[in-house]
Amino acid sequence: MEGMEKQTSVEWLVSELMSKGIINLDGWIWDDEVSIVEIVNQAKQMEENMVCESWDDGYEKGLRTREEKIIDPVFNSKHYYDTKFKSE
């Protein structure tokens, strides 16, 4: 991936949808007057919040003492994702 510009998953999705002609960010409005640009920006903000909250949580857990970690272990990343971001 050398030389490739870093993208968030939201940016990648929008880029893929645009390249396939599925969406066009120029003036696309839905019934309730909300533009696709507003929705994309909201999704980007949500993604940023998730990353920041995950980092803060990991940092906080990293500061715990060894004894605290043994009593209440930090689960693996899959468990963390499932408990924080997956909805049934």
N, C-alpha and C positions, 0 to 999 in steps of 0.2 A: 504494500500500500504506500510505498515511498512516492513522494511527489503529489499524492492525492490530498486535496483539501479536506480537513476534518469536518464532519457534519454530525449533527445530532440525528437521532432516528427520525424525528419529525421532519427535519430538513431533507433527509434522504427520501422519505415517503413522498413529500410534496414534489421533489425533483423527479422521481420516478413517475408519478401520476401526470406531471406536466409533459415529460418526454413521450409518454404514450398518448397524449392528447385527451386524457380523461378530465383534467381540470385546466383552467386558464385563470390565472390570478388577476387578470385585467377586467375589473368591473363585474365579476361574477357575483350576483346577488340571489339569495334564497328568498322564499315567500315572506319571511318576517323581517326583511330589510337588513339581514346580517350578511356581510360579505365574507367570502372564503378567506380573505386576508385576515379579518378579525378572528376567525376560527383558528387559522394556522398560528397566529400570534398567541392566542390563548393556549393552544396545545404546546407551543414552545415554552411558555411561562410555566405550565404545569410540569413539563419535563425538567426544566431548570430547578423548580422547587423539589422535585423528587430526588434529583442528584444531590442538591445541597443538604436536604434532610438526611439522606443516606450517609453522606460524608460526616455530618455532625454526629449522627448516631454511632458510626464506627469510631470516630475520634473519642467520643464519650466512653464507649466500651473499652477502648484501648487504654484509657487512664485508670481503669479499675485495678485493684490489687490482685495478685495471683490467687489469694484466698477467695475473693469475690468471684473470680472467673471460674473457680472450681465449684463453688456453691451454685452459681447461676451461669452456666456456660453460654458463650455466644454461639449461636447456631450458624450453620453454613449459609452461603449466599442464597442458595435456592430456597431454603426455609425463610430467610429474611424477606426475599422477594414475595414469596407466597403469602406471608403474613401481613406485609405492608401494602402490597399493590394488587394482589389478585382478589377478585370478588367472585363469590360463588353464584 
